[in-house]
Amino acid sequence: MIFTNPAGAPELACDECGCRWFDRMTGACYECGAAVSADSRAEYARALDAFAADRARAGAAAAGKRP
C-alpha cells in the first residue's frame, strides 16, 4: 500500500496493518510481522521514480524561469 506524505513523497505501508515501519533486513512489518511482497516493493520503487522525475521537472522549470 502506498501513501503520500505531506511533502508529496510516496511511503510504503504494510498491506496487513497499515504500519509504515519495516525491517529492511527481514523485509517484514515491525508491527504485525507480515512480509513485504515483491509486488509492493516494485510498486513503491515505481512511485519513488515518478516522484523523483516530477521533482526534477519542477526544478528544471523553476530554473528556466529565473532571470
PyMOL CGO cylinders between C-alpha atoms (Angstrom):
from pymol import cmd
from pymol.cgo import CYLINDER

trace = [
    CYLINDER, 0.00, 0.00, 0.00, 1.40, 3.41, -0.96, 0.3, 1, 1, 1, 1, 1, 1,
    CYLINDER, 1.40, 3.41, -0.96, 0.64, 6.58, 0.98, 0.3, 1, 1, 1, 1, 1, 1,
    CYLINDER, 0.64, 6.58, 0.98, 1.70, 10.10, 0.11, 0.3, 1, 1, 1, 1, 1, 1,
    CYLINDER, 1.70, 10.10, 0.11, 3.26, 12.10, 2.93, 0.3, 1, 1, 1, 1, 1, 1,
    CYLINDER, 3.26, 12.10, 2.93, 2.59, 15.83, 3.41, 0.3, 1, 1, 1, 1, 1, 1,
    CYLINDER, 2.59, 15.83, 3.41, 5.62, 16.71, 1.27, 0.3, 1, 1, 1, 1, 1, 1,
    CYLINDER, 5.62, 16.71, 1.27, 4.16, 14.65, -1.59, 0.3, 1, 1, 1, 1, 1, 1,
    CYLINDER, 4.16, 14.65, -1.59, 6.65, 11.80, -1.37, 0.3, 1, 1, 1, 1, 1, 1,
    CYLINDER, 6.65, 11.80, -1.37, 5.42, 8.22, -1.51, 0.3, 1, 1, 1, 1, 1, 1,
    CYLINDER, 5.42, 8.22, -1.51, 5.66, 5.99, 1.56, 0.3, 1, 1, 1, 1, 1, 1,
    CYLINDER, 5.66, 5.99, 1.56, 5.26, 2.24, 1.65, 0.3, 1, 1, 1, 1, 1, 1,
    CYLINDER, 5.26, 2.24, 1.65, 2.79, 0.90, 4.22, 0.3, 1, 1, 1, 1, 1, 1,
    CYLINDER, 2.79, 0.90, 4.22, 2.00, -2.64, 5.30, 0.3, 1, 1, 1, 1, 1, 1,
    CYLINDER, 2.00, -2.64, 5.30, -0.86, -4.23, 3.37, 0.3, 1, 1, 1, 1, 1, 1,
    CYLINDER, -0.86, -4.23, 3.37, -1.97, -6.03, 6.54, 0.3, 1, 1, 1, 1, 1, 1,
    CYLINDER, -1.97, -6.03, 6.54, -1.96, -3.37, 9.27, 0.3, 1, 1, 1, 1, 1, 1,
    CYLINDER, -1.96, -3.37, 9.27, -1.09, -0.08, 7.54, 0.3, 1, 1, 1, 1, 1, 1,
    CYLINDER, -1.09, -0.08, 7.54, 2.11, 0.42, 9.54, 0.3, 1, 1, 1, 1, 1, 1,
    CYLINDER, 2.11, 0.42, 9.54, 4.87, 2.33, 7.74, 0.3, 1, 1, 1, 1, 1, 1,
    CYLINDER, 4.87, 2.33, 7.74, 7.79, 0.77, 9.63, 0.3, 1, 1, 1, 1, 1, 1,
    CYLINDER, 7.79, 0.77, 9.63, 9.64, -2.14, 8.08, 0.3, 1, 1, 1, 1, 1, 1,
    CYLINDER, 9.64, -2.14, 8.08, 12.67, -4.16, 9.00, 0.3, 1, 1, 1, 1, 1, 1,
    CYLINDER, 12.67, -4.16, 9.00, 14.68, -3.89, 5.80, 0.3, 1, 1, 1, 1, 1, 1,
    CYLINDER, 14.68, -3.89, 5.80, 16.89, -6.80, 6.77, 0.3, 1, 1, 1, 1, 1, 1,
    CYLINDER, 16.89, -6.80, 6.77, 13.99, -9.26, 7.00, 0.3, 1, 1, 1, 1, 1, 1,
    CYLINDER, 13.99, -9.26, 7.00, 11.51, -7.46, 4.73, 0.3, 1, 1, 1, 1, 1, 1,
    CYLINDER, 11.51, -7.46, 4.73, 8.78, -7.64, 7.36, 0.3, 1, 1, 1, 1, 1, 1,
    CYLINDER, 8.78, -7.64, 7.36, 6.50, -5.15, 9.11, 0.3, 1, 1, 1, 1, 1, 1,
    CYLINDER, 6.50, -5.15, 9.11, 7.61, -4.24, 12.64, 0.3, 1, 1, 1, 1, 1, 1,
    CYLINDER, 7.61, -4.24, 12.64, 4.01, -4.11, 13.90, 0.3, 1, 1, 1, 1, 1, 1,
    CYLINDER, 4.01, -4.11, 13.90, 2.45, -7.33, 12.62, 0.3, 1, 1, 1, 1, 1, 1,
    CYLINDER, 2.45, -7.33, 12.62, 5.37, -9.23, 11.09, 0.3, 1, 1, 1, 1, 1, 1,
    CYLINDER, 5.37, -9.23, 11.09, 3.77, -9.50, 7.62, 0.3, 1, 1, 1, 1, 1, 1,
    CYLINDER, 3.77, -9.50, 7.62, 6.23, -9.87, 4.76, 0.3, 1, 1, 1, 1, 1, 1,
    CYLINDER, 6.23, -9.87, 4.76, 6.53, -7.02, 2.28, 0.3, 1, 1, 1, 1, 1, 1,
    CYLINDER, 6.53, -7.02, 2.28, 5.73, -8.57, -1.09, 0.3, 1, 1, 1, 1, 1, 1,
    CYLINDER, 5.73, -8.57, -1.09, 7.90, -8.17, -4.16, 0.3, 1, 1, 1, 1, 1, 1,
    CYLINDER, 7.90, -8.17, -4.16, 4.90, -6.53, -5.87, 0.3, 1, 1, 1, 1, 1, 1,
    CYLINDER, 4.90, -6.53, -5.87, 4.65, -3.94, -3.09, 0.3, 1, 1, 1, 1, 1, 1,
    CYLINDER, 4.65, -3.94, -3.09, 8.38, -3.19, -3.29, 0.3, 1, 1, 1, 1, 1, 1,
    CYLINDER, 8.38, -3.19, -3.29, 8.15, -2.83, -7.08, 0.3, 1, 1, 1, 1, 1, 1,
    CYLINDER, 8.15, -2.83, -7.08, 5.11, -0.54, -6.81, 0.3, 1, 1, 1, 1, 1, 1,
    CYLINDER, 5.11, -0.54, -6.81, 6.98, 1.59, -4.25, 0.3, 1, 1, 1, 1, 1, 1,
    CYLINDER, 6.98, 1.59, -4.25, 10.07, 1.77, -6.50, 0.3, 1, 1, 1, 1, 1, 1,
    CYLINDER, 10.07, 1.77, -6.50, 7.88, 2.99, -9.39, 0.3, 1, 1, 1, 1, 1, 1,
    CYLINDER, 7.88, 2.99, -9.39, 6.25, 5.59, -7.12, 0.3, 1, 1, 1, 1, 1, 1,
    CYLINDER, 6.25, 5.59, -7.12, 9.68, 6.83, -5.99, 0.3, 1, 1, 1, 1, 1, 1,
    CYLINDER, 9.68, 6.83, -5.99, 10.88, 7.07, -9.60, 0.3, 1, 1, 1, 1, 1, 1,
    CYLINDER, 10.88, 7.07, -9.60, 7.78, 9.05, -10.57, 0.3, 1, 1, 1, 1, 1, 1,
    CYLINDER, 7.78, 9.05, -10.57, 8.21, 11.36, -7.58, 0.3, 1, 1, 1, 1, 1, 1,
    CYLINDER, 8.21, 11.36, -7.58, 11.88, 11.97, -8.44, 0.3, 1, 1, 1, 1, 1, 1,
    CYLINDER, 11.88, 11.97, -8.44, 11.00, 12.68, -12.08, 0.3, 1, 1, 1, 1, 1, 1,
    CYLINDER, 11.00, 12.68, -12.08, 8.29, 15.15, -11.04, 0.3, 1, 1, 1, 1, 1, 1,
    CYLINDER, 8.29, 15.15, -11.04, 10.71, 16.92, -8.70, 0.3, 1, 1, 1, 1, 1, 1,
    CYLINDER, 10.71, 16.92, -8.70, 13.36, 17.09, -11.44, 0.3, 1, 1, 1, 1, 1, 1,
    CYLINDER, 13.36, 17.09, -11.44, 10.84, 18.57, -13.90, 0.3, 1, 1, 1, 1, 1, 1,
    CYLINDER, 10.84, 18.57, -13.90, 9.71, 21.12, -11.32, 0.3, 1, 1, 1, 1, 1, 1,
    CYLINDER, 9.71, 21.12, -11.32, 13.30, 22.07, -10.60, 0.3, 1, 1, 1, 1, 1, 1,
    CYLINDER, 13.30, 22.07, -10.60, 14.12, 22.44, -14.27, 0.3, 1, 1, 1, 1, 1, 1,
    CYLINDER, 14.12, 22.44, -14.27, 11.01, 24.57, -14.84, 0.3, 1, 1, 1, 1, 1, 1,
    CYLINDER, 11.01, 24.57, -14.84, 11.91, 26.80, -11.89, 0.3, 1, 1, 1, 1, 1, 1,
    CYLINDER, 11.91, 26.80, -11.89, 15.49, 27.15, -13.12, 0.3, 1, 1, 1, 1, 1, 1,
    CYLINDER, 15.49, 27.15, -13.12, 14.24, 28.12, -16.57, 0.3, 1, 1, 1, 1, 1, 1,
    CYLINDER, 14.24, 28.12, -16.57, 12.11, 30.92, -15.13, 0.3, 1, 1, 1, 1, 1, 1,
    CYLINDER, 12.11, 30.92, -15.13, 14.97, 32.61, -13.34, 0.3, 1, 1, 1, 1, 1, 1,
    CYLINDER, 14.97, 32.61, -13.34, 16.44, 35.75, -14.92, 0.3, 1, 1, 1, 1, 1, 1,
]
cmd.load_cgo(trace, "trace")
